[in-house]
Amino acid sequence: MSRIKALPHKALRRLVWPMRLTRAGMVAERITRGFWPVWTILFALIAALAFGLHESLPIEAVWSGGVLSICGLAWALVRGVVRFRWPSREEALERLDRTLPGRPIAALSDAQALGGEDAGSAYVWRRHVDRMADRAMEARAPAPDLRVARFDRFALRYAALSAFALALIFGSLWRVTDVPGLVTGGGNAAAAGTGPTWEAWAEPPTYTGLPSLYLNAVEANALTLPEGSRITLRLYGEPDTLSVEETVSGRPPLQPDAPAAPVDTAAMRAIEFEAIRSGRLAITGEGGRSWQLTIQPDTPPEVQFAGEVMREADGRMSQPFSARDDHGVEAGRAVITLDLDAADRRYGLATAPEPRDPLVFDLPMPITGSRADFTEALVEDASKHAWAHLPVRMQLEVTDGRGQTGLSEPMALDLPARRFFDPVAAAVIELRRDLLWTRDNGRRVSQVLHALTHRPEGLLRNERAYLMLRVAMRRLDAALAQGPLSSEMRDELAEAFWEIATLIEDGGLADALERMRQAQERLSEAIRNGATPEEIQKLMDELRQATDDYIRQLAENMERRGADEPNQQADGGQTITGDQLQQMMDEIQRLMEEGRMAEAQELLDQLSRMMENLRVTEGQSGEGQRGPGGQAMEDLRQTLREQQQLSDEAFRELQRQFGQQGQGDGQQEGEQGQQGQQQGQQGEGANPDGMRPGEGRMPGNLADRQQSLRDMLRQQEGGLPGAPSDERDAARRSLGEAGEAMEGAEEALRRGDLPDALDRQAEAIENLREGMRSLGEALAQNMPNQPGNQGEAFGQDSPESARDPLGRTTGQNGRIGTDENLLQGPDVYRRARDILDEIRRRSGEQTRPSEELDYLRRLLDRF
């Protein structure tokens, strides 16, 4: 108080309201911290009563809970009152002062200790007090801190508040009025004066979404309720004054419950039952009523197929279906079982299959809207399942909220899955199916794998797929040698077969020409096998992309011979324009869509021959191949050949360890005779570069030869030709990774771990091929400026020097463009319309440069 009196009158007048608000906030803080247990207990108690907890518990438990609640409230009140202390004005002023910089309020109440008699010193002190007074007048009341988390570490107040909020929404506060009747034993003057009363509710099942009915407020005597509605009755008064009669539950006539209190006092009886059939409900006695209830039966849901099953190009199946229910379908599923009688029991399917659980897919339900009647489509991919492409029976099953089930008629079909058009990929998938059919097919699968990899030349064009297939075959043989095949090993091998088949089918070939040939072969296979329009469209898109890649590489004339690229020499001088190529592909697709497969196949063969004879010249003297770039590529190819040969010998050594000479690749390490010839043929098959076993071999065991290869690669990696570029850096990284893989293979060979060595050698081969591709791209960037290199498709003196591999004129005398008349041919109007459509299409691509877009818009404005 003394500090307040010492403040200047002007400052004190300006601080009145900030100080009052600060004091009020402190009062709120202390009330909140002192009495939070009081309203926490009140909220929890009201929530329990509103939810009717006292009606379901024994009377003893209710009394015990009431006593504990009252004791808790008393303790909380006493605790709050004891701890509460009204904040003084000094405390409010102190808190307000802490919010200001420099504590100006405290400075205003201070007095000058020294120099009071000195005029200069007194003047300085007055100026200081004036500044503090001005700063104090800027005071604002701080916000009260109502957080009590450090006192309520278990967040009991939030739990009680949430229960209270839920009670307001879903409970009934009127149930709190039942408490006085429980406390007084059920009798009171008001009840005695008014006589017996009753309450009744009808609650439909929650899945119907219908509201509950308070029968006291319903004036009609006839009601319609859904089946399963719950009837709740509460009778207040003497046990013999009110009774219930009903014929809707299917139970014997109800007998009044035994009174919970003496006969001379009023009692509350609760009766609940479920209405399952139409009938009468009546409350007899003084003030009673009766209703005629009509129960609507809950019909089971229905589901049926809404069309034929469709297969997407990637193998996913799409099965439309429709479902309906009077109150909505809750869930559904499709159960697929094997139709063993319809299966073609030959080859790998001749033996009895292993038991397998039905294939179950959850049916999609509408996210929004009603589920009473809807149509959806089941879209799933069963390509990896053991029953893919086998006869199965599919049956749809849906359930409603009451638990009733509806079934569709079973439908027989071949389980849709991805189709493989490459013959080798299809064979691997068939072996995978046989292995999943039963593990007893393990030895048969091993025999077929040995035959498949015996002479892979011309059959397995993907080196990585060939190595992966041999590793899988080795793992299968090792597992069979140890005894029956385990389910874990079967699943691992099945996954490996799937990866191998997809690698063979989808490519992974670095050779654009091979990709184009493979796409043509797959399209021909699809034509012969009657593929769907979606599959044909997907294969046509792949053929277009592969052809575009091949033409682009021809135009660039990059040096990619040897391990990755074939040597294509000009043959016949045939040229084809881009428009003719596009028209031919469009014609192939049109013929296939019209079902004229024979004509489409003939035109596809013609396209294949034309692409084989595209014009390309490598240079006149081949000097580029003898340059630094060509020598580096040749050295890397030689390293790749040596690594492939070393990997073959490591695999044969592994076969000898398992005692399988003559069963793996049909080879033995003989010196003479037919077996030696077979060994040479297998070596050529495993090496696409034509390297025969024995060529380029280095002395020493396998580990020493692997170390020599690694040292050789390091020397080649340090002398990569060409200017620094991203492609050259990528080549260096790939070769470095290949060296690390070789080092790991060497360590595995020295410790005798041939399986690990084979894996690391396969990794080294893949990295070597990737490094050679990147190096070829780096060298191709400098080739157009080097005479005699492959980048010059045609010499300057050649009459064809102004044309690209598609026969198009590229311009003369350094001009960009051509003097060729674009609008030529019999259908000039169609050609003009095509050109105009192309200009419009390109002008709509916002990713093009702004200069090009401006030029295209000017063309559109002109024409």
Order of alpha helices (4+ residues) and beta strands (2+ residues): alpha-alpha-alpha-alpha-alpha-alpha-alpha-alpha-alpha-alpha-alpha-beta-beta-beta-beta-beta-beta-beta-beta-beta-beta-beta-beta-beta-beta-beta-beta-beta-alpha-alpha-alpha-alpha-alpha-alpha-alpha-alpha-alpha-alpha-alpha-alpha-alpha-alpha-alpha-alpha
